[in-house]
Amino acid sequence: MAAAAAAAGTEVVATGPTAVPAAEEGPAEEAAPAPAAGPPPQAPAASTGPRLSRLPLARVKALVKADPDVTLAGQEAVFILARAAELFVETIAKDAYLCAQQGKRKTLQRKDLDNAIEAVDEFAFLEGTLD
């Protein structure tokens, strides 16, 4: 409807859920002033905004660079690795907590991690690492 109104040379005024073409203003009528636009919103500085990663990225980068096969580690790659590590720790902690709840406890113990590793197939690569 706005395209048809624009082609006909009329202004479209949107009020409520529908848009209605307004009558053309003559040269004698004074146009309403446009609302003053303030300065565009600025993105917050990187250090003042909420942290996107809970792990320190400098530490993650140091761990990545400890691998002799890695020569360069881009900022995006370090962030993705940090986020993946967070999700991994969150997942295994939740599964271990379920094991603790089965034992009527709220405190995680090493045996809860062992039970979670044994119970979940995705954690099979961790078997024997806590020994």
C-alpha positions as CSV (number, residue, x, y, z in Angstrom):
1,M,0.0,0.0,0.0
2,A,2.9,2.3,0.8
3,A,4.3,1.7,-2.7
4,A,1.0,2.6,-4.3
5,A,0.7,5.7,-2.3
6,A,4.3,6.7,-3.1
7,A,3.6,6.2,-6.8
8,A,0.5,8.3,-6.6
9,G,2.5,11.1,-4.8
10,T,0.6,11.0,-1.5
11,E,2.2,10.7,1.9
12,V,1.5,7.6,4.0
13,V,0.7,8.2,7.6
14,A,0.9,5.2,9.9
15,T,-1.5,5.3,12.8
16,G,-2.1,2.1,14.7
17,P,-1.9,-1.2,12.9
18,T,-2.9,0.2,9.5
19,A,-1.3,2.8,7.3
20,V,-3.7,5.4,5.6
21,P,-2.7,7.7,2.8
22,A,-2.9,11.3,3.9
23,A,-4.1,14.2,1.8
24,E,-1.4,16.1,-0.2
25,E,-0.3,19.2,1.5
26,G,-0.6,22.4,-0.6
27,P,2.2,24.9,-0.9
28,A,0.4,27.3,1.5
29,E,0.3,24.8,4.3
30,E,3.3,24.5,6.6
31,A,4.7,21.0,6.9
32,A,5.1,19.7,10.4
33,P,8.7,19.7,11.6
34,A,10.4,16.3,11.5
35,P,11.3,15.0,14.9
36,A,14.8,15.8,15.9
37,A,17.1,12.8,15.7
38,G,19.6,12.6,18.4
39,P,23.1,11.4,17.9
40,P,23.2,7.7,16.8
41,P,23.7,5.3,19.7
42,Q,27.3,4.3,20.1
43,A,28.4,0.7,20.8
44,P,29.8,0.3,24.3
45,A,33.5,-0.1,24.7
46,A,34.8,-3.6,24.8
47,S,35.9,-3.4,28.4
48,T,32.7,-1.8,29.8
49,G,30.1,-4.2,28.3
50,P,29.1,-7.6,29.7
51,R,31.7,-10.3,29.2
52,L,30.9,-12.7,26.5
53,S,33.2,-15.3,27.9
54,R,33.7,-16.3,31.5
55,L,37.2,-17.7,30.9
56,P,40.1,-15.3,30.6
57,L,40.8,-15.1,26.9
58,A,44.5,-14.4,27.5
59,R,44.8,-17.6,29.4
60,V,43.0,-19.6,26.7
61,K,45.3,-18.1,24.1
62,A,48.3,-19.1,26.1
63,L,47.0,-22.6,26.3
64,V,46.4,-22.7,22.6
65,K,49.9,-21.4,21.9
66,A,51.4,-24.0,24.2
67,D,50.6,-26.5,21.4
68,P,53.8,-26.7,19.2
69,D,51.6,-27.2,16.1
70,V,49.9,-23.8,16.6
71,T,51.8,-20.7,15.4
72,L,49.0,-18.1,15.2
73,A,45.7,-18.0,17.1
74,G,43.2,-15.4,15.9
75,Q,41.0,-13.6,18.4
76,E,37.8,-15.2,17.0
77,A,39.3,-18.7,17.3
78,V,40.4,-18.1,20.9
79,F,36.9,-16.8,21.8
80,I,35.2,-19.9,20.1
81,L,37.6,-22.2,22.0
82,A,36.9,-20.5,25.3
83,R,33.1,-20.6,24.7
84,A,33.3,-24.3,23.8
85,A,35.3,-25.0,27.0
86,E,32.6,-23.2,29.0
87,L,29.8,-25.3,27.4
88,F,31.8,-28.5,28.0
89,V,32.4,-27.7,31.7
90,E,28.7,-26.7,32.1
91,T,27.5,-29.9,30.5
92,I,29.7,-32.3,32.5
93,A,29.0,-30.4,35.7
94,K,25.3,-30.8,35.2
95,D,25.6,-34.5,34.5
96,A,27.8,-34.9,37.5
97,Y,25.3,-33.0,39.6
98,L,22.6,-35.4,38.5
99,C,24.8,-38.3,39.7
100,A,25.2,-36.5,43.1
101,Q,21.4,-36.0,43.4
102,Q,20.9,-39.7,42.9
103,G,23.1,-40.2,45.9
104,K,21.0,-37.6,47.8
105,R,23.9,-35.1,47.9
106,K,24.3,-31.5,46.7
107,T,28.1,-31.5,46.7
108,L,29.9,-32.9,43.7
109,Q,32.6,-35.5,44.4
110,R,35.1,-37.1,42.1
111,K,33.0,-40.3,42.0
112,D,30.1,-38.1,40.5
113,L,32.4,-37.1,37.6
114,D,33.5,-40.7,37.2
115,N,29.8,-41.8,37.1
116,A,28.9,-39.0,34.6
117,I,31.8,-40.0,32.3
118,E,30.7,-43.7,32.4
119,A,27.0,-42.8,31.9
120,V,27.2,-40.4,29.0
121,D,28.6,-41.8,25.7
122,E,29.8,-38.3,24.6
123,F,32.3,-38.4,27.6
124,A,33.8,-41.8,26.6
125,F,37.0,-40.0,25.5
126,L,37.6,-39.0,29.1
127,E,37.6,-42.5,30.6
128,G,40.8,-43.0,32.6
129,T,41.8,-39.3,32.6
130,L,41.0,-38.7,36.2
131,D,43.1,-41.7,37.4
